[in-house]
Amino acid sequence: MRTIRLLILLLVIALTLVLALVRPLQGRATHAPRRQHRAHHATRVHPRKHHRHLARARRLQHPFGNKVVAYARHFLGVRYQWGGSSPRTGFDCSGLVRYVYEHFGIELPHSSFGDVVRGHQVPRRWLKPGDLVFFYGASHVGIYAGGGRFIEAPHSGAAVRITSMHSWEGAGYSGARRLNVG
């Protein structure tokens, strides 16, 4: 009986030594993957950071749309004017879209209902900066800016602004169009 206890004790000591030697080596060998795991965990904890990273990557892939958005940003704060089509007189929604795209040589009608038949339809999950986004059955139009936001000339008493698409959830959002540029 004493011999068996001695053998078990020796096995436990040997196993402890082996584990003590292997664990530090594993820690060194898996040091880089742990960082990746932490990055992945951070993505789950901070989805906005991940979303911003993806939005930045998409912006880098779509230079024309980014130019459209950058130009449209120049008009933030310009007052709303029904029928307006210039920064001097003010903009309505389709006037803003028309003015911005005209800068790039693309002619559009001064009508959101006329804009909704241009280009091709884009599912919401595939929106890119520069796409036209429509609300309330195409009675309102804006320019998608990326990151779930769009630039719009909203209504009387307001000015051109950047608005979250989430504020139009439900009844408001009608669809999007991407203009054929080439």
Number of C-alpha atoms within 10 A of each C-alpha: 5 7 8 9 10 11 11 12 12 12 12 12 12 12 12 12 11 11 12 11 11 11 11 11 12 10 11 9 11 11 11 11 10 12 11 11 11 12 13 13 11 13 14 12 11 11 11 12 13 16 14 13 13 13 18 13 11 17 19 12 12 13 13 16 23 20 15 21 22 15 15 24 16 12 21 16 15 19 23 25 22 16 16 20 21 17 19 9 14 21 29 28 27 28 25 29 28 22 20 25 19 12 12 13 9 13 12 18 13 19 19 24 16 12 21 23 12 15 15 12 17 17 9 14 7 8 22 24 26 28 25 27 29 23 18 13 15 20 15 23 32 27 30 29 28 23 20 17 17 22 28 27 32 21 16 12 8 13 20 26 18 20 18 15 17 11 10 13 11 8 9 17 20 19 19 26 23 19 19 9 10 4
